[in-house]
Amino acid sequence: MKIFQVINVRWFNATSWYALYLSKLLQDAGHEVLVITVPGSETEEKAYEMGLNVETIELNSAHPHKLLKACSEVFFLIKKHKPQVVNCHRGEAFFWWGILRKIGMGYKLVRTRGDQRLPKSDFFNRYLHSKVADAVVVTNKRMADHFLKKMKLAENRLWLIHGGVDKEIFSFNPEGRNKVRKKFGFADDDIVIGMLGRFDRVKGQKELIEALAKTRTNVRDKSIKLFLIGFPTATSEHEIESWLTENGLQEITAISGKCEDVTACISAMDIGVIGSLWSETIARAALEIMVCERPLISTSVGVMPDLLPPQALVPPQDVNQLSLKLTEAIKHQDFREKLIEEHKRTMSQLSGEDFLKRTMTLYQSILN
């Protein structure tokens, strides 16, 4: 099958990861895949690292000259490669691919929405998704409900595909756990609370720090430690350290920086936390923590209610509730073990193979 994956995402975020991982799965399965992204982007760099075929077009520009140039380049690629399926992972270029689809360029069009923004339910947007696109993929039930109830999209055009994890790369690694815990000064009997994610306000590092400070006061357990697996992006490490100092956690916290072996760092946790204030429509970090059999608690944002049982969820930005949930997880090993069993059931259907199979079922259905 000949497939275009249109990933006009400048940063290597969850949307970019979802699309690139899917592209890799399709390519490894023997399909002819072309990744189309914007020049000079992290997505372009990562696509090359993954061994994917890449073309760059300035798809996000509103400048008339650049827009005309981009359209001509798109037209040339379609004529040259004759794709059977075009999958647009961002909205900026979706309209133009839709026009070419309607004038008979011979491909089927998929719109994948992996972002948190709900589309406007106006006539034009409903027409674009229901009459121009052959299918719409969403990555969480909240977005699915919006398309069905607000956008009035027919059920047979909507596909909920959560994504998946490469289980050959991500699985609990006891040797890696011991190595990382030794490197960062965690003792064997320490209870390490871990958060995996870039340093950004949306990820909720501040709320986790405040919640853990409350938990330490209530539990009075000196074995509790904090492991922040990530590196500065929108939030500086200096700001993170100031939050730690304000809450008296600087002496019990380790910051990984860019982690070469993410699986080992995840394995070093005893309890994982997703503290996001919003977003998490794909939740790559959550999937990786769960498949490594680490008990995970989270805020109830985005896709997280799809992935975790209600007893593992707290409201976003609610420091008190997060502190209580941390206390429960720290004090009760049976609670942690039950979460791990729940994670196993969830992840049994979220491998890379499952991701590929569901996507291929979609592509084949619209071609047939």
GINOR-V339839 format. One record per residue. N is the residue number from 0. PSI is psi in whole degrees, 0 to 359 (* if undefined). D_FIRST is the distance of its C-alpha to the first C-alpha in Angstrom with 1 decimal. Layout:
n->N psi->PSI d_first->D_FIRST
n->N psi->PSI d_first->D_FIRST
This chain:
n->0 psi->140 d_first->0.0
n->1 psi->122 d_first->3.8
n->2 psi->133 d_first->6.3
n->3 psi->129 d_first->10.1
n->4 psi->110 d_first->12.5
n->5 psi->108 d_first->15.8
n->6 psi->69 d_first->18.6
n->7 psi->61 d_first->21.8
n->8 psi->122 d_first->23.9
n->9 psi->323 d_first->26.7
n->10 psi->155 d_first->27.8
n->11 psi->79 d_first->26.1
n->12 psi->192 d_first->26.8
n->13 psi->321 d_first->25.3
n->14 psi->315 d_first->22.8
n->15 psi->314 d_first->21.7
n->16 psi->313 d_first->21.6
n->17 psi->312 d_first->19.6
n->18 psi->319 d_first->16.8
n->19 psi->320 d_first->17.0
n->20 psi->318 d_first->17.1
n->21 psi->317 d_first->14.0
n->22 psi->317 d_first->12.3
n->23 psi->317 d_first->13.8
n->24 psi->316 d_first->12.9
n->25 psi->316 d_first->9.2
n->26 psi->316 d_first->9.8
n->27 psi->336 d_first->12.2
n->28 psi->1 d_first->10.1
n->29 psi->7 d_first->8.2
n->30 psi->155 d_first->5.1
n->31 psi->107 d_first->6.0
n->32 psi->133 d_first->8.2
n->33 psi->122 d_first->11.2
n->34 psi->125 d_first->14.2
n->35 psi->118 d_first->16.6
n->36 psi->183 d_first->20.0
n->37 psi->145 d_first->23.7
n->38 psi->147 d_first->25.6
n->39 psi->19 d_first->28.1
n->40 psi->161 d_first->26.7
n->41 psi->328 d_first->26.6
n->42 psi->318 d_first->23.0
n->43 psi->313 d_first->22.4
n->44 psi->315 d_first->24.6
n->45 psi->323 d_first->23.0
n->46 psi->317 d_first->19.4
n->47 psi->319 d_first->20.9
n->48 psi->325 d_first->22.7
n->49 psi->0 d_first->19.6
n->50 psi->27 d_first->18.2
n->51 psi->156 d_first->15.4
n->52 psi->130 d_first->14.6
n->53 psi->139 d_first->16.8
n->54 psi->139 d_first->18.1
n->55 psi->134 d_first->21.3
n->56 psi->140 d_first->22.5
n->57 psi->77 d_first->25.7
n->58 psi->341 d_first->24.1
n->59 psi->356 d_first->27.0
n->60 psi->143 d_first->29.9
n->61 psi->0 d_first->32.1
n->62 psi->127 d_first->33.9
n->63 psi->316 d_first->33.6
n->64 psi->314 d_first->33.2
n->65 psi->327 d_first->30.5
n->66 psi->317 d_first->28.8
n->67 psi->319 d_first->28.8
n->68 psi->317 d_first->27.5
n->69 psi->318 d_first->24.6
n->70 psi->319 d_first->23.7
n->71 psi->323 d_first->23.9
n->72 psi->321 d_first->21.7
n->73 psi->313 d_first->19.0
n->74 psi->318 d_first->19.3
n->75 psi->317 d_first->19.1
n->76 psi->322 d_first->15.9
n->77 psi->315 d_first->14.2
n->78 psi->324 d_first->15.8
n->79 psi->315 d_first->14.9
n->80 psi->338 d_first->11.2
n->81 psi->63 d_first->10.4
n->82 psi->148 d_first->8.0
n->83 psi->328 d_first->6.8
n->84 psi->134 d_first->8.2
n->85 psi->124 d_first->11.1
n->86 psi->112 d_first->13.0
n->87 psi->122 d_first->16.6
n->88 psi->359 d_first->18.7
n->89 psi->159 d_first->22.0
n->90 psi->338 d_first->23.9
n->91 psi->322 d_first->25.2
n->92 psi->354 d_first->22.2
n->93 psi->319 d_first->21.0
n->94 psi->315 d_first->23.5
n->95 psi->320 d_first->22.3
n->96 psi->328 d_first->18.6
n->97 psi->319 d_first->20.1
n->98 psi->313 d_first->22.3
n->99 psi->325 d_first->19.5
n->100 psi->318 d_first->17.5
n->101 psi->333 d_first->20.9
n->102 psi->10 d_first->21.7
n->103 psi->40 d_first->18.7
n->104 psi->359 d_first->16.2
n->105 psi->10 d_first->13.5
n->106 psi->162 d_first->11.3
n->107 psi->144 d_first->11.9
n->108 psi->129 d_first->14.0
n->109 psi->136 d_first->14.7
n->110 psi->115 d_first->17.9
n->111 psi->125 d_first->18.5
n->112 psi->100 d_first->22.3
n->113 psi->11 d_first->23.3
n->114 psi->170 d_first->26.6
n->115 psi->342 d_first->30.0
n->116 psi->124 d_first->31.0
n->117 psi->132 d_first->31.0
n->118 psi->148 d_first->29.8
n->119 psi->140 d_first->32.7
n->120 psi->55 d_first->33.1
n->121 psi->171 d_first->34.0
n->122 psi->315 d_first->33.1
n->123 psi->315 d_first->30.8
n->124 psi->321 d_first->28.8
n->125 psi->320 d_first->28.6
n->126 psi->317 d_first->27.4
n->127 psi->318 d_first->24.7
n->128 psi->328 d_first->23.3
n->129 psi->333 d_first->24.0
n->130 psi->337 d_first->23.5
n->131 psi->309 d_first->21.2
n->132 psi->142 d_first->18.6
n->133 psi->338 d_first->16.7
n->134 psi->154 d_first->17.2
n->135 psi->128 d_first->19.2
n->136 psi->133 d_first->18.9
n->137 psi->159 d_first->22.2
n->138 psi->5 d_first->23.3
n->139 psi->159 d_first->26.8
n->140 psi->329 d_first->28.9
n->141 psi->315 d_first->31.1
n->142 psi->323 d_first->28.3
n->143 psi->315 d_first->27.1
n->144 psi->322 d_first->30.7
n->145 psi->315 d_first->31.0
n->146 psi->322 d_first->28.1
n->147 psi->317 d_first->29.4
n->148 psi->319 d_first->33.1
n->149 psi->318 d_first->33.4
n->150 psi->350 d_first->30.4
n->151 psi->37 d_first->30.5
n->152 psi->137 d_first->26.8
n->153 psi->141 d_first->25.9
n->154 psi->325 d_first->25.2
n->155 psi->355 d_first->22.1
n->156 psi->354 d_first->20.5
n->157 psi->131 d_first->21.5
n->158 psi->127 d_first->19.8
n->159 psi->109 d_first->21.8
n->160 psi->108 d_first->19.8
n->161 psi->338 d_first->22.3
n->162 psi->196 d_first->20.2
n->163 psi->180 d_first->21.2
n->164 psi->142 d_first->23.0
n->165 psi->105 d_first->22.4
n->166 psi->348 d_first->25.3
n->167 psi->334 d_first->25.6
n->168 psi->317 d_first->26.7
n->169 psi->109 d_first->28.6
n->170 psi->157 d_first->31.3
n->171 psi->130 d_first->35.1
n->172 psi->97 d_first->36.5
n->173 psi->323 d_first->40.3
n->174 psi->316 d_first->40.9
n->175 psi->322 d_first->39.1
n->176 psi->310 d_first->41.1
n->177 psi->319 d_first->44.4
n->178 psi->314 d_first->43.6
n->179 psi->317 d_first->42.7
n->180 psi->323 d_first->45.6
n->181 psi->317 d_first->47.9
n->182 psi->320 d_first->46.7
n->183 psi->10 d_first->47.2
n->184 psi->24 d_first->50.5
n->185 psi->129 d_first->49.5
n->186 psi->164 d_first->51.7
n->187 psi->324 d_first->50.6
n->188 psi->6 d_first->52.2
n->189 psi->147 d_first->51.0
n->190 psi->108 d_first->48.8
n->191 psi->117 d_first->46.2
n->192 psi->122 d_first->44.6
n->193 psi->142 d_first->41.3
n->194 psi->128 d_first->39.2
n->195 psi->120 d_first->35.9
n->196 psi->156 d_first->34.8
n->197 psi->156 d_first->35.5
n->198 psi->102 d_first->39.0
n->199 psi->144 d_first->38.7
n->200 psi->324 d_first->40.9
n->201 psi->334 d_first->38.2
n->202 psi->346 d_first->37.8
n->203 psi->27 d_first->41.4
n->204 psi->320 d_first->42.9
n->205 psi->316 d_first->46.2
n->206 psi->321 d_first->46.3
n->207 psi->317 d_first->45.5
n->208 psi->315 d_first->48.4
n->209 psi->320 d_first->50.8
n->210 psi->318 d_first->49.8
n->211 psi->327 d_first->50.2
n->212 psi->318 d_first->53.6
n->213 psi->318 d_first->54.8
n->214 psi->317 d_first->53.5
n->215 psi->324 d_first->55.4
n->216 psi->320 d_first->58.5
n->217 psi->318 d_first->58.3
n->218 psi->327 d_first->57.2
n->219 psi->49 d_first->59.3
n->220 psi->113 d_first->57.2
n->221 psi->352 d_first->57.2
n->222 psi->353 d_first->54.3
n->223 psi->130 d_first->51.8
n->224 psi->160 d_first->49.7
n->225 psi->133 d_first->46.9
n->226 psi->109 d_first->43.9
n->227 psi->107 d_first->41.9
n->228 psi->101 d_first->38.6
n->229 psi->187 d_first->37.5
n->230 psi->160 d_first->38.6
n->231 psi->137 d_first->39.9
n->232 psi->265 d_first->37.8
n->233 psi->334 d_first->39.4
n->234 psi->132 d_first->42.2
n->235 psi->159 d_first->44.3
n->236 psi->328 d_first->45.4
n->237 psi->319 d_first->48.9
n->238 psi->318 d_first->48.4
n->239 psi->313 d_first->47.0
n->240 psi->326 d_first->50.1
n->241 psi->323 d_first->52.4
n->242 psi->320 d_first->51.1
n->243 psi->317 d_first->51.6
n->244 psi->315 d_first->55.2
n->245 psi->328 d_first->56.1
n->246 psi->8 d_first->55.1
n->247 psi->29 d_first->56.6
n->248 psi->4 d_first->53.5
n->249 psi->328 d_first->53.3
n->250 psi->343 d_first->54.9
n->251 psi->9 d_first->52.5
n->252 psi->140 d_first->49.2
n->253 psi->140 d_first->46.8
n->254 psi->125 d_first->44.1
n->255 psi->329 d_first->41.4
n->256 psi->196 d_first->40.1
n->257 psi->122 d_first->36.7
n->258 psi->119 d_first->36.0
n->259 psi->324 d_first->34.4
n->260 psi->90 d_first->34.0
n->261 psi->322 d_first->33.0
n->262 psi->317 d_first->32.9
n->263 psi->320 d_first->36.4
n->264 psi->319 d_first->37.6
n->265 psi->317 d_first->36.2
n->266 psi->334 d_first->37.8
n->267 psi->343 d_first->41.1
n->268 psi->157 d_first->41.3
n->269 psi->331 d_first->43.3
n->270 psi->128 d_first->42.2
n->271 psi->150 d_first->39.3
n->272 psi->131 d_first->39.6
n->273 psi->111 d_first->37.3
n->274 psi->22 d_first->39.8
n->275 psi->144 d_first->37.7
n->276 psi->332 d_first->39.6
n->277 psi->191 d_first->36.5
n->278 psi->223 d_first->32.8
n->279 psi->46 d_first->30.9
n->280 psi->345 d_first->28.1
n->281 psi->319 d_first->25.8
n->282 psi->56 d_first->28.5
n->283 psi->314 d_first->26.9
n->284 psi->320 d_first->30.4
n->285 psi->315 d_first->31.3
n->286 psi->319 d_first->28.4
n->287 psi->322 d_first->29.3
n->288 psi->316 d_first->33.0
n->289 psi->319 d_first->32.4
n->290 psi->339 d_first->30.3
n->291 psi->7 d_first->33.1
n->292 psi->41 d_first->35.5
n->293 psi->131 d_first->37.6
n->294 psi->134 d_first->39.3
n->295 psi->132 d_first->38.1
n->296 psi->154 d_first->39.9
n->297 psi->161 d_first->38.7
n->298 psi->158 d_first->39.4
n->299 psi->52 d_first->38.0
n->300 psi->157 d_first->35.7
n->301 psi->234 d_first->32.1
n->302 psi->353 d_first->30.0
n->303 psi->322 d_first->32.9
n->304 psi->339 d_first->34.4
n->305 psi->330 d_first->31.0
n->306 psi->329 d_first->31.2
n->307 psi->151 d_first->34.9
n->308 psi->156 d_first->37.8
n->309 psi->326 d_first->40.4
n->310 psi->352 d_first->43.0
n->311 psi->2 d_first->40.9
n->312 psi->146 d_first->40.7
n->313 psi->158 d_first->43.2
n->314 psi->146 d_first->43.4
n->315 psi->145 d_first->42.2
n->316 psi->9 d_first->45.0
n->317 psi->92 d_first->47.4
n->318 psi->321 d_first->49.1
n->319 psi->314 d_first->51.5
n->320 psi->322 d_first->49.0
n->321 psi->320 d_first->46.8
n->322 psi->317 d_first->50.0
n->323 psi->321 d_first->50.8
n->324 psi->321 d_first->47.4
n->325 psi->318 d_first->47.7
n->326 psi->315 d_first->51.1
n->327 psi->316 d_first->49.9
n->328 psi->322 d_first->47.1
n->329 psi->318 d_first->49.6
n->330 psi->337 d_first->52.4
n->331 psi->102 d_first->50.6
n->332 psi->326 d_first->48.6
n->333 psi->327 d_first->47.8
n->334 psi->316 d_first->46.1
n->335 psi->319 d_first->43.8
n->336 psi->322 d_first->43.1
n->337 psi->322 d_first->42.2
n->338 psi->317 d_first->39.7
n->339 psi->319 d_first->38.1
n->340 psi->320 d_first->37.8
n->341 psi->317 d_first->36.2
n->342 psi->319 d_first->33.7
n->343 psi->318 d_first->32.7
n->344 psi->317 d_first->32.0
n->345 psi->312 d_first->29.9
n->346 psi->348 d_first->27.9
n->347 psi->344 d_first->27.3
n->348 psi->14 d_first->24.4
n->349 psi->41 d_first->23.3
n->350 psi->170 d_first->21.8
n->351 psi->323 d_first->18.6
n->352 psi->319 d_first->17.3
n->353 psi->317 d_first->18.4
n->354 psi->312 d_first->16.8
n->355 psi->315 d_first->13.3
n->356 psi->316 d_first->14.0
n->357 psi->321 d_first->15.2
n->358 psi->318 d_first->12.5
n->359 psi->325 d_first->9.8
n->360 psi->318 d_first->12.6
n->361 psi->308 d_first->12.8
n->362 psi->316 d_first->9.3
n->363 psi->325 d_first->9.4
n->364 psi->321 d_first->13.0
n->365 psi->334 d_first->12.7
n->366 psi->329 d_first->10.3
n->367 psi->* d_first->12.8
